[in-house]
C-alpha cells in the first residue's frame, strides 16, 4: 500500500482545529479547563497550529484515575489542549487507518461498533458448531512502542506527523517501551491498528472464513475443532514473535454452551446477559437512582446515564430481569 504524506497542513488547518475543539469539548463544556480554553480559543488554536507545523507538541501531565467497569482499569486523561490535538490528528488520519482494516474489525470505526460486532457474531454462531475465543493479557499495557511506530511508518510518510505520533507514544509507558494509555483517543486508534496485521494473517494465511475482532477480543468459528485449535496455536506464536503479546488461555467450545463476547452469552437461537454484566447493571442502576434521589443529578442527567444502560440489556433476552431490577 502506498504510504500517505502531506497531511500536516490539513491537520493544522484552522477549520480542522475548530472541529477538533468542538469534538473534544462535547459533553464537557461546563468543565473549568474547557471554559478556560474556550475563552482564549483563537489564541489556543493558533498556538496548537504552530506546534503541529513544527512537530514540537505538548505532551504528558496526564491525570490518572481508576474505574471498575467491569474490571479494574487505570484511566489516563490528557489535558484538554492535548485532547484537541488528538481529535485534530484523527479527523485527518482516520481514513488511512481505515484503509488497512479488514471488514470484520469493529472497534473505533464508522458504522461498526459493539452491536455490529455482535450481529456478525450471531450470524457466524448459527452457521458453525465450534468457536475459539481469544484475548490478550493486559493488551494496552503491553503494546510495544517500537513495533507500533514501525506499523505507523508503513501507513504514513510525513516526517512531522510520524514525529508527533512518536512523541505521543513515548509520553506514556507501563514498563520501558511498552504501553499506551487507556483513555486517550489516539490510544484507541493505535491499539486497534496494532492488531491489523494479525487480522490479515488470520484471514489470508490461516484462511479463516468466520472471524470477528473487537479491539483485543477475537473470535474464530469453524465446524472442525482441530482447525480452530491449530489456528489458535499459530495465532499464539504469531502474537509472541511479531507483536510481543501473550494470549490468555484459549476458550475453545461448542456454541451450545454459549459464546462469551462483549458482555453477552451468545447461543445459536438466543442471547443472554453475561453474569458480570447482570451484576454491573444492578450496581449501576442503584448508583444512578441514588444520584437522582439525592439531587446530585437532574432528571435529564439521570435519563442520559440510565438509557444507554437499559439499551445494553435490551440486546439480550432480559425483559423479566429488567422489570425485576427496575421495580426494586
C-alpha positions, -999 to 999 in steps of 0.1 A, spaced: 0 0 0 13 35 -9 22 55 22 3 87 28 21 120 30 13 158 30 -12 156 59 3 181 83 -12 211 66 -46 195 67 -43 186 104 -31 222 112 -59 238 91 -79 262 113 -113 247 104 -100 212 114 -87 226 147 -122 242 153 -138 209 146 -113 191 169 -122 216 197 -159 210 192 -154 172 194 -131 174 224 -155 196 245 -186 177 236 -203 167 269 -177 185 289 -185 222 281 -191 232 317 -157 219 329 -133 246 341 -104 236 317 -128 237 288 -142 271 297 -107 285 301 -96 270 267 -127 284 250 -123 319 265 -89 321 246 -99 299 217 -83 317 188 -50 321 208 -50 285 218 -58 272 183 -31 294 168 -6 280 193 -17 245 185 -14 251 148 22 263 153 31 232 174 17 209 147 35 225 119 68 225 138 62 190 152 70 201 187 38 194 207 30 195 244 28 160 259 23 144 293 9 159 325 -18 132 325 -44 128 351 -49 93 364 -80 76 380 -92 41 384 -125 26 373 -141 -8 380 -162 -13 349 -164 -43 349 -128 -48 359 -102 -26 375 -86 -2 349 -63 27 353 -76 55 331 -52 82 318 -68 115 308 -47 140 288 -51 178 295 -78 194 274 -54 210 249 -39 177 241 -73 161 236 -80 188 210 -47 178 193 -57 141 193 -90 149 176 -73 171 151 -49 142 142 -76 116 139 -100 138 120 -75 137 91 -57 104 97 -87 82 103 -93 73 66 -58 60 63 -61 37 93 -94 26 78 -77 16 45 -58 -13 61 -86 -27 82 -104 -59 73 -142 -59 71 -147 -78 104 -128 -55 127 -153 -34 147 -137 -11 172 -132 27 165 -148 25 131 -177 43 115 -208 22 110 -193 -6 131 -191 -8 169 -203 -32 196 -237 -41 182 -225 -46 146 -198 -70 160 -225 -89 180 -248 -91 149 -219 -106 129 -210 -130 157 -247 -141 159 -246 -149 122 -214 -170 125 -226 -187 157 -256 -201 138 -236 -215 109 -207 -231 128 -207 -255 158 -174 -246 174 -158 -213 184 -124 -202 196 -124 -170 218 -91 -153 223 -79 -122 242 -46 -108 254 -31 -104 288 -31 -66 296 -33 -57 260 -30 -19 262 -2 -22 288 19 -45 265 17 -27 232 53 -24 221 63 12 211 89 2 185 65 -22 168 37 3 168 60 30 153 71 7 125 35 -1 117 27 36 115 57 41 92 41 17 68 9 38 65 23 74 68 54 90 54 51 126 66 81 131 90 65 157 112 34 136 116 54 105 125 74 126 149 42 138 166 30 101 168 63 91 183 61 118 210 25 108 219 35 71 221 66 79 241 48 101 266 35 70 285 47 36 295 39 9 319 73 -8 315 101 7 294 90 9 257 56 -7 264 20 5 269 -4 31 256 -28 49 280 -64 38 282 -85 69 278 -67 88 250 -84 89 216 -51 82 199 -46 51 220 -79 37 207 -67 40 171 -31 29 178 -44 -2 197 -69 -12 171 -43 -7 144 -17 -27 163 -37 -59 156 -45 -52 120 -16 -72 106 -28 -101 128 -62 -98 112 -46 -102 77 -26 -131 90 -58 -149 102 -78 -141 70 -51 -145 44 -26 -170 58 -48 -192 80 -78 -188 56 -103 -184 84 -137 -175 69 -156 -167 101 -137 -142 122 -147 -112 143 -124 -88 162 -135 -60 186 -102 -44 198 -84 -73 216 -114 -97 217 -110 -122 189 -135 -149 179 -130 -176 152 -156 -201 141 -155 -235 124 -172 -268 124 -139 -286 129 -125 -283 164 -90 -293 152 -88 -264 127 -96 -239 155 -71 -254 179 -43 -254 153 -52 -218 143 -51 -207 179 -16 -222 183 -4 -203 152 -20 -171 164 -3 -175 197 30 -180 180 25 -150 157 14 -128 186 45 -136 206 70 -133 177 56 -104 158 37 -84 183 53 -93 217 19 -101 231 7 -130 253 -27 -146 249 -48 -158 278 -58 -195 279 -79 -204 249 -117 -206 252 -125 -234 227 -160 -247 229 -192 -257 212 -217 -228 208 -244 -248 226 -225 -238 258 -227 -201 249 -200 -178 235 -189 -151 259 -185 -119 239 -187 -82 247 -207 -87 279 -232 -113 265 -235 -150 261 -244 -159 225 -262 -191 218 -275 -203 184 -310 -191 190 -308 -168 219 -287 -142 237 -283 -139 274 -266 -112 295 -233 -124 310 -233 -128 348 -208 -99 352 -230 -77 330 -260 -85 352 -241 -76 384 -228 -44 367 -264 -34 357 -277 -39 392 -249 -18 408 -251 10 382 -289 13 385 -285 16 422 -259 43 419 -278 63 393 -310 62 413 -292 74 444 -276 102 425 -310 113 413 -328 109 446 -300 129 464 -303 158 440 -268 152 426 -283 146 392 -312 163 374 -338 141 358 -322 147 324 -288 137 337 -303 105 352 -320 96 319 -288 103 299 -270 77 321 -297 51 325 -309 49 290 -277 35 275 -275 10 304 -310 -2 296 -303 -3 259 -273 -26 266 -296 -51 284 -323 -49 257 -299 -66 232 -303 -98 252 -333 -118 264 -337 -98 296 -372 -84 298 -381 -101 331 -347 -93 346 -351 -56 337 -386 -55 351 -375 -71 384 -345 -48 389 -362 -15 379 -392 -23 401 -370 -26 432 
